[in-house]
Amino acid sequence: MPDWVLQHDRLAKKALAQIKKSATCALDFAPSDPLEWIQKFRPIVEGKARTFVAAPFWKDIYLDDYHSKIIIGGRQIFKSTYITDILAYEATSAPGAQVGYVTFNQSNLTGFSKQKLQIGTFSQNPILSKFPRNKLGNMGEISLKNGSTIYCMTDNNQYIHVEGKSLNHCILDEAQYQDIEYLEKIRQTMMATKGRLSILGIGGESGSAYHKLWEKSDQREWIYDDPNWRDRLQFDEGGLVMGSYLGDVLRGRWVPQRPENTLYHGYHIPQTIFATHPLTINDAIQKYHIAPFYSIEYQKKNNTAAFFASHVMGRFYRSERRPVTPQMVYRCMNPYKYMGLMSYKEIAMWKYVMQNSINVSMGIDFGSGNPSHTVISILIHWKKSNRIQLAYIDKRPAENQLDQTEYISRLFKACRCDVGVGDLGYGAIPVKTMQEGGANRSTGKIFGGVGSDRFYGCRTISNESKPMQMYSDVRDEHGDEIGRFSIDKTTSIQRFVDLLDSSKSHPTRNDKSCERSRFMIPFLIEHETDWLVSDFVSITRKDIGKDNSKKSDVRKEFNHPRDSVMSIIYAMVGLEQNVEWQMA
């Protein structure tokens, strides 16, 4: 090969390297601190100079590089600015980085990608405008000259668009509307990179998967050093005076409310902690010189409680669609931390001592399929105080149905249960065996039944006019005589919800401050019953949200509850029967 060819190749490679270096020279000076990066790379947003003087609480969030964060607040608290900052900062400060933005629908994604990220972040900032490899316009991806990529995706089909990407950081926006229950799929995409996850949104429904995620965080609240900081704000004819004095007035710190929770750093940002938001209508008019609509007082008076809680305060609310909240369940648990679940001997002892002063009822939901379980619940009704105690609950592992039936039959007798009710849907044979007895599957030894006058089968139907019907000694579809109930599903679930939400005063003190939940859930050993919180709050109404112009025609209807809930409901049905254990 001629020397001139080799020399030409060397010169060409050198020139290409110089071009590549000049194209990415800004990276060599990109600050590793996000606040310094803002000063140099994005000092202006929407035509305004950047400053944290009126929102000092955001600084700590920018500097927090913890692996998992959840930020919940009201509307217009600069969440979008934070997200675009972090996406651009991480993509431009580290060559070859892959960062992802996920939202709940295509319309929201298009608006964010085009207006806030491509135009508001890259195009409008001279240094950042040099980074995109190609002309901007691709809504789903922004490739940069340093080899980094920003992906914009939706959560459709359980985060299928996130799968296959090796993200260094994934940011979920408007998380209250996303399929958060499938969050672990996102974790799997970051197993190689050990990437970070940030979740942002407003408030939402209590008991939702989104709420459960917040409950796992340390739940930080911003506490101002001066509780009367609003009295020190300065105003003139233009409204709030933005000046250096705010640095002293708004000094504060983030304080974790649940420091024992270490999975997520949680930040709560209600509109009330912003100096720019007036609390009262009068302040909005007289001090801030803005319309009264923007005051916290006006928003509270003129919006629903759910809207105010989620959109203004960034809190969770009790939704009609989710009638049970974690707080309701914990109210049934926390006063009873001195109580544990009982053994069969303890239940029998209490029945022996209290005799007809209490009723003991067993409820069984026979599970079928995977991951269903057979769940056995035993309730004690303390008649004098009219309280119901969860004395025993057992989620049985997969086992032979005949072996299981023999075990339950012996447990029923050992606990001296007054009555029992079992699910006929998947338990027609076990219910019949419980009533009449059977033989041990291995030895052939006969075990006695508990009688059809004490143990009943139960079917759920849809008939609110007759919420419970009893059929004594009638033939079922198999031609066998069987004592059974039929209960209206909606009415029965609503009674359970009402029980969770009902209270009773102290037996010896007629004081409202001493009221306790009627339903007593032992909480001495937390892991024995804390899983019930998830099961109970999973109760949802499927009639809410139906597209029906005549709402009066839409009947209240619940989705089928989990096995534990149904077993307790069956035990509650048993407590309504007038049967007693006859002492020998």
Residue pairs with C-beta under 8 A, 6 or more apart in sequence:
23 130
23 145
24 95
24 145
24 146
26 92
26 127
26 130
26 131
27 92
27 93
27 95
27 146
29 40
30 37
30 41
30 92
30 93
31 37
31 39
31 40
31 93
32 93
33 63
34 62
34 63
34 85
34 86
34 89
35 59
35 62
35 63
37 85
37 89
37 92
37 93
38 50
38 62
38 85
38 89
39 50
40 127
41 88
41 89
41 92
41 125
41 127
41 128
42 50
42 85
42 88
42 121
42 125
42 128
43 49
43 50
43 125
44 50
44 124
44 125
45 81
45 120
46 120
51 242
52 58
52 59
53 242
53 243
53 244
53 246
53 247
53 250
54 240
54 242
54 246
54 250
54 274
54 275
54 276
55 77
55 78
55 274
56 247
56 250
56 251
56 252
57 222
57 252
57 254
57 267
57 269
57 273
58 78
58 82
60 254
61 69
61 71
61 82
61 267
62 82
62 85
62 86
64 265
65 196
66 196
66 265
67 194
67 196
67 197
68 196
68 197
68 198
68 199
68 263
68 264
68 265
69 196
69 197
69 198
69 199
69 264
69 265
69 266
69 267
70 175
70 198
70 199
70 200
70 213
70 214
70 217
70 264
70 265
70 266
70 267
71 79
71 82
71 198
71 199
71 200
71 201
71 266
71 267
71 269
72 200
72 201
72 202
72 203
72 214
72 266
72 267
72 268
72 269
72 314
73 79
73 202
73 267
73 268
73 269
73 270
73 271
73 314
74 202
74 203
74 269
74 270
74 271
74 311
74 312
74 313
74 314
75 202
75 271
75 311
75 312
76 271
77 269
77 271
77 274
77 314
79 173
79 200
80 112
80 116
80 173
82 200
83 101
83 171
83 173
83 198
83 200
84 116
84 117
84 120
84 121
85 121
86 99
86 169
86 171
86 198
87 99
87 101
87 117
87 121
87 150
87 171
88 117
88 121
88 122
88 128
88 150
90 97
90 99
90 148
90 168
90 169
91 97
91 99
91 131
91 142
91 144
91 148
91 149
91 150
92 128
92 131
92 144
92 146
92 148
94 148
94 168
95 146
95 147
95 148
96 146
96 147
96 148
97 148
97 149
97 168
97 169
98 148
98 149
98 151
98 165
98 166
98 167
98 168
98 193
99 148
99 149
99 150
99 151
99 167
99 168
99 169
99 170
99 171
100 150
100 151
100 152
100 153
100 162
100 165
100 167
100 169
100 170
100 171
101 109
101 112
101 113
101 117
101 150
101 151
101 152
101 153
101 171
101 173
102 153
102 154
102 155
102 159
102 161
102 162
102 170
102 171
102 172
102 173
102 178
102 186
103 109
103 112
103 152
103 153
103 154
103 155
103 172
103 173
103 174
103 178
104 154
104 155
104 174
104 177
104 178
105 154
105 177
106 154
108 173
108 174
109 139
109 140
109 152
109 153
109 154
110 139
112 152
112 173
113 139
113 140
113 142
113 152
114 139
117 142
117 150
117 152
118 136
118 137
118 142
119 136
121 128
122 128
122 129
122 131
122 132
122 136
122 142
123 129
123 136
130 145
131 144
131 145
131 146
132 142
132 143
132 144
132 145
133 143
133 144
133 145
134 143
136 142
139 152
140 151
140 152
140 153
141 149
141 150
141 151
141 152
142 149
142 150
142 152
143 149
144 150
151 165
151 167
153 161
153 162
154 161
155 161
155 162
155 172
155 178
155 179
158 179
158 182
158 185
159 179
159 182
159 183
159 185
159 186
162 170
162 185
162 186
162 189
163 185
163 188
163 189
164 189
165 189
166 189
166 190
166 192
166 193
166 195
167 189
167 190
167 193
167 195
168 190
168 193
168 195
168 196
169 195
169 196
169 197
169 198
170 186
170 189
170 190
170 195
170 196
170 197
170 198
171 197
171 198
171 199
171 200
172 178
172 180
172 186
172 197
172 198
172 199
172 200
172 201
173 200
173 201
174 200
174 201
174 202
175 199
175 200
175 201
175 210
176 201
176 202
176 203
176 204
176 208
176 210
176 310
177 201
178 210
179 209
180 199
180 208
180 209
180 210
180 213
181 209
183 209
183 213
186 197
187 197
190 196
190 197
199 213
199 264
201 210
202 310
202 311
202 314
203 309
203 310
203 311
203 313
203 314
203 315
203 316
203 317
204 210
204 211
204 310
204 316
204 317
205 211
205 316
205 317
205 318
205 319
205 321
205 322
206 316
206 317
206 318
206 319
206 322
206 325
206 326
206 327
206 537
207 319
207 322
207 324
207 325
207 326
207 537
207 538
208 316
208 322
211 316
211 326
212 326
212 534
213 264
214 266
214 316
215 261
215 326
216 261
216 263
216 264
217 258
217 261
217 263
217 264
217 265
217 266
218 256
218 257
218 258
218 259
218 260
218 261
218 262
218 264
218 265
218 266
219 256
219 257
219 258
219 261
219 266
219 268
220 254
220 255
220 256
220 257
220 265
220 266
220 267
220 268
221 254
221 255
221 257
221 268
222 252
222 253
222 254
222 255
222 268
222 269
222 273
223 252
223 253
223 254
223 255
224 250
224 251
224 252
224 273
225 251
225 252
225 253
226 232
226 249
226 251
229 249
229 250
229 275
230 275
230 279
232 249
233 240
233 241
233 246
233 249
233 275
233 287
234 240
234 241
234 243
234 245
235 241
235 287
235 288
237 289
238 289
239 287
239 288
239 289
239 290
240 275
240 276
240 287
240 288
246 275
249 275
250 275
254 267
256 266
258 266
268 314
269 314
270 312
270 313
270 314
270 315
271 277
271 296
271 312
271 313
271 314
272 279
272 296
272 313
277 294
277 295
277 296
278 284
278 287
278 288
278 290
278 294
278 295
278 296
279 295
279 296
279 297
280 295
280 296
280 297
281 292
281 295
281 297
281 298
283 295
284 290
284 291
284 292
284 294
284 295
284 298
285 292
288 294
292 298
293 299
296 312
299 308
299 312
300 308
300 312
303 311
303 312
305 317
306 317
306 319
309 315
309 316
309 317
310 316
310 317
316 325
318 325
320 541
320 544
321 540
321 541
321 544
321 545
322 537
322 539
322 540
322 541
323 497
323 539
323 541
324 497
324 500
324 536
324 537
324 539
325 537
326 533
326 537
328 500
328 501
328 536
329 500
329 521
329 532
329 533
329 536
329 537
330 533
331 517
332 500
332 517
332 519
332 520
332 521
333 521
333 522
333 523
333 529
333 530
333 533
334 523
335 516
335 517
335 520
336 520
336 521
336 522
336 523
336 524
337 523
337 524
338 524
339 389
339 520
339 522
339 523
339 524
340 522
340 524
340 525
340 528
341 390
341 391
341 392
341 393
341 522
341 525
341 528
341 529
342 350
342 378
342 391
342 392
344 392
344 411
344 414
344 415
345 414
346 391
347 360
347 378
347 380
347 391
347 392
347 415
347 416
348 414
348 415
348 416
350 358
350 380
351 358
351 360
351 415
351 416
351 418
351 581
352 416
352 583
355 583
356 580
357 382
357 383
357 384
358 380
358 381
358 382
358 383
359 380
359 381
359 383
359 418
359 419
359 575
359 580
360 378
360 379
360 380
360 381
360 391
360 415
360 416
360 417
360 418
360 419
360 581
361 378
361 379
361 381
361 417
361 418
361 419
361 420
361 421
361 571
361 572
361 574
361 575
362 376
362 377
362 378
362 408
362 411
362 412
362 415
362 417
362 419
362 420
362 421
362 571
362 574
363 376
363 377
363 378
363 379
363 420
363 421
363 422
363 566
363 567
363 568
363 569
363 570
363 571
363 572
363 573
363 574
364 374
364 375
364 376
364 377
364 408
364 420
364 421
364 422
364 423
364 427
364 430
364 567
364 570
365 374
365 375
365 422
365 423
365 563
365 564
365 566
365 567
365 570
366 374
366 401
366 422
366 423
366 425
366 426
366 427
366 430
367 373
367 374
367 375
367 396
367 426
367 563
368 425
368 426
372 563
373 395
373 396
373 397
373 563
374 395
374 396
374 404
374 563
375 393
375 394
375 395
375 396
375 563
375 564
375 566
375 567
376 392
376 393
376 394
376 396
376 408
376 411
376 567
377 390
377 392
377 393
377 564
377 567
377 568
377 570
377 571
378 390
378 391
378 392
378 393
378 415
378 417
378 571
379 388
379 389
379 390
379 391
379 568
379 571
379 572
379 574
379 575
380 388
380 389
380 391
381 387
381 388
381 389
381 575
382 388
382 389
384 507
385 504
385 507
386 504
386 518
387 504
387 518
387 519
387 520
388 499
388 518
388 519
388 520
388 572
388 575
389 520
389 522
390 519
390 520
390 521
390 522
390 529
390 568
391 522
392 415
393 529
393 532
393 564
393 567
393 568
395 563
395 564
396 404
400 441
401 429
401 430
402 433
402 438
402 441
403 441
404 430
405 429
405 430
405 433
405 434
405 438
406 438
406 440
406 441
406 447
408 430
408 434
409 433
409 434
409 437
409 447
409 448
409 449
409 450
410 447
412 420
412 434
412 450
412 455
413 450
416 581
417 450
417 454
417 581
418 454
418 574
418 579
418 580
418 581
419 454
419 455
419 456
419 574
419 575
419 577
419 579
420 434
420 450
420 454
420 455
420 456
420 574
421 455
421 456
421 457
421 458
421 485
421 570
421 571
421 573
421 574
422 430
422 431
422 434
422 455
422 456
422 457
422 458
422 570
423 431
423 457
423 458
423 566
423 570
424 431
424 457
424 458
424 459
424 476
424 484
425 459
425 460
427 457
428 457
428 476
428 478
431 455
431 456
431 457
431 482
431 484
432 457
432 480
432 482
433 449
434 449
434 450
434 455
435 449
435 450
435 451
435 452
435 455
435 482
435 483
436 449
436 452
437 446
437 447
437 448
437 449
438 446
438 447
438 449
439 445
439 446
439 447
440 446
440 447
449 455
452 473
452 481
452 482
452 483
453 483
453 579
454 579
455 483
456 470
456 483
456 484
456 485
456 574
456 577
457 476
457 482
457 483
457 484
457 485
458 484
458 485
458 486
458 487
458 570
458 573
459 484
459 485
459 486
459 487
460 486
460 487
460 488
460 489
460 492
461 486
461 487
461 488
461 489
462 488
462 489
462 490
463 486
463 488
464 488
464 490
464 491
464 555
466 488
467 487
467 488
467 491
467 492
468 485
468 486
468 487
468 488
468 491
468 492
468 573
468 576
469 485
469 486
469 487
470 483
470 484
470 485
471 483
471 484
471 485
471 486
472 483
473 481
473 482
473 483
474 481
474 482
474 484
475 481
475 482
476 482
476 484
485 573
487 569
487 573
489 558
489 560
490 555
490 556
490 557
490 558
492 569
492 572
492 573
493 539
493 558
493 561
493 565
493 569
494 556
494 558
495 569
495 572
496 565
496 568
496 569
496 572
497 539
499 518
499 519
499 572
500 517
500 519
500 536
502 517
502 518
502 519
503 515
503 516
503 517
503 518
504 515
504 516
504 517
504 518
505 511
505 512
505 514
505 515
506 514
506 515
506 516
521 529
521 532
522 528
522 529
523 529
523 530
532 564
535 561
535 562
535 564
535 565
536 565
538 561
538 562
539 558
539 559
539 561
539 565
540 558
540 559
541 556
541 557
541 558
541 559
542 557
542 558
542 559
543 554
543 555
543 556
543 557
546 554
548 554
560 566
561 569
